[in-house]
Amino acid sequence: MTRIAALTIEQAPEAARSALQGVEKGLGFLPNAFATMAHSPAALNGYMALAQAMGKNSLTPAEREVVALAASQVNGCEYCVAAHSFFGGKSGLSEADIQAARAGTLNPVAVLARAVTLNRGQVPDGVLAEVRAGGLDNARIVDVIAQVTLLTLTNYLNNVARTEVDFPPRGA
């Protein structure tokens, strides 16, 4: 049972409405995660700003989905696993890739995302050496950490709220 209700655009505080309208326009529907986050316009707008900035980082769209899947799996976020499985498929990940990303084994990005999340940032030296040997430089390592941070917000919110999963969207 949902513990924090998703809001409609009309129910949302005025300061959250334009962000929600932008999400709805961009995706063709308003996902419950955003509609739940709208209870706090500061949280929603901060999340949106960081998400927009992360869209310009050194990771490809598929790699960002890999981070989302690995972190969401560790954090036990059913909502984000469903959403990012959908978006991962749209970014070119196969079902096998999605499963390997969730397990944190697909590639160095997945390995690092899982390790950062699982160890709350206390990544063992061996893991860092492994992902560097796999091609991640310092910029990409920082971008993975930042992407994990973005996902941790939605993972925790959806876990606390018990957000109703609405992925894949109807008609997709």
CORBELVEN-V767190 format. One record per backbone hydrogen bond with DSSP energy under -0.5 kcal/mol. NH is the residue of the N-H (numbers start at 1). CO is the residue of the C=O. Records with the same first field share a line. If there is no record, write none. Layout:
NH=CO / CO
//
This chain:
3=161
4=161
7=35
12=8
13=38
16=13
17=13 / 14
18=14
20=16
21=17
22=18
23=19
24=20
25=21
26=22
27=23
28=24
31=29
34=31
35=31
36=32
37=33
38=34
39=36
40=37
41=39
44=40
45=41
46=42
47=43
48=44
49=45
50=46
51=47
52=48
53=49
54=50
55=51
56=53
57=54
64=60
65=61
66=62
67=63
68=64
69=65
70=66
71=67
72=68
73=69
74=70
75=71
76=73
77=72
78=76
81=77
82=78
83=79
84=80
85=81
86=82
87=83
88=84
89=85
90=86
91=87
92=89
93=88
98=94
99=95
100=96
101=97
102=98
103=99
104=100 / 101
105=100
106=100
111=107
112=108
113=109
114=110
115=111
116=112
117=113
118=114
119=115
120=117
121=116
122=119
123=121
127=124
128=124
129=125
130=126
131=127
132=128
133=129
134=130
135=132
136=131
137=135
141=137
142=138
143=139
144=140
145=141
146=142
147=143
148=144
149=145
150=146
151=147
152=148
153=149
154=150
155=151
156=152
157=153
158=154
159=155
160=156
161=157
162=158
163=158
172=169
//
